[in-house]
């Protein structure tokens, strides 16, 4: 009987907690959500300012990188 009451209490508390979840209302002073076209335009502007494709120089190391050095491995790998 004790476990049944515990289970009933848990079910009721979960049901009451789930019932209280509501979407938050929009504050009157907040700006409206941006449209998808506005977001795409903003992304394009950011990509243009960050890309700098004509300024990229090829990296040429002055000494060999550790990944370029040959190592001896056993043949059974």
C-alpha positions as CSV (number, residue, x, y, z in Angstrom):
1,X,0.0,0.0,0.0
2,X,2.8,2.3,0.9
3,X,4.4,1.8,-2.6
4,X,1.1,2.4,-4.3
5,X,0.7,5.7,-2.5
6,X,4.3,6.7,-3.4
7,X,3.7,5.9,-7.1
8,X,0.4,7.8,-7.1
9,X,2.1,10.8,-5.5
10,X,4.9,10.7,-8.1
11,X,2.4,10.4,-11.0
12,X,0.4,13.4,-9.7
13,X,3.5,15.5,-9.2
14,X,4.8,14.8,-12.7
15,X,1.3,15.5,-14.2
16,X,1.1,18.9,-12.3
17,X,4.6,19.8,-13.3
18,X,4.0,19.0,-16.9
19,X,0.8,21.0,-16.9
20,X,2.6,24.1,-15.7
21,X,4.9,24.3,-18.8
22,X,3.7,27.1,-21.0
23,X,5.4,29.1,-23.8
24,X,6.8,32.3,-22.5
25,X,4.9,35.4,-23.7
26,X,6.7,37.9,-25.9
27,X,7.6,41.1,-24.1
28,X,6.1,44.2,-25.7
29,X,9.5,46.0,-26.1
30,X,11.3,43.1,-27.9
31,X,11.9,43.4,-31.6
32,X,10.1,40.9,-33.9
33,X,12.0,37.8,-35.1
34,X,14.1,38.3,-38.2
35,X,12.9,36.7,-41.4
36,X,14.9,34.0,-43.1
37,X,15.8,36.3,-46.0
38,X,17.2,38.8,-43.5
39,X,19.2,36.1,-41.8
40,X,20.6,34.9,-45.2
41,X,21.6,38.4,-46.2
42,X,23.4,38.9,-42.9
43,X,25.3,35.6,-43.3
44,X,26.4,36.6,-46.8
45,X,27.7,39.9,-45.5
46,X,29.6,38.2,-42.8
47,X,31.1,35.6,-45.2
48,X,32.2,38.5,-47.5
49,X,34.0,40.3,-44.8
50,X,35.7,37.3,-43.4
51,X,36.6,35.4,-46.6
52,X,39.5,37.6,-47.8
53,X,40.2,34.9,-50.5
54,X,42.6,37.1,-52.4
55,X,44.8,37.7,-49.3
56,X,45.6,34.0,-48.6
57,X,49.2,32.9,-48.9
58,X,50.4,29.4,-49.2
59,X,52.1,28.1,-46.0
60,X,55.6,26.8,-46.8
61,X,57.4,25.4,-43.7
62,X,61.1,26.4,-43.3
63,X,61.9,23.0,-41.7
64,X,60.1,19.7,-42.2
65,X,57.1,19.1,-40.1
66,X,57.1,16.1,-37.8
67,X,54.2,14.6,-39.8
68,X,56.4,14.6,-42.9
69,X,59.2,12.6,-41.4
70,X,59.4,8.9,-42.4
71,X,59.4,6.3,-39.6
72,X,60.1,2.6,-39.8
73,X,57.0,0.4,-39.0
74,X,56.9,-3.4,-38.6
75,X,55.5,-5.2,-41.6
76,X,52.7,-6.9,-39.8
77,X,50.7,-3.7,-39.1
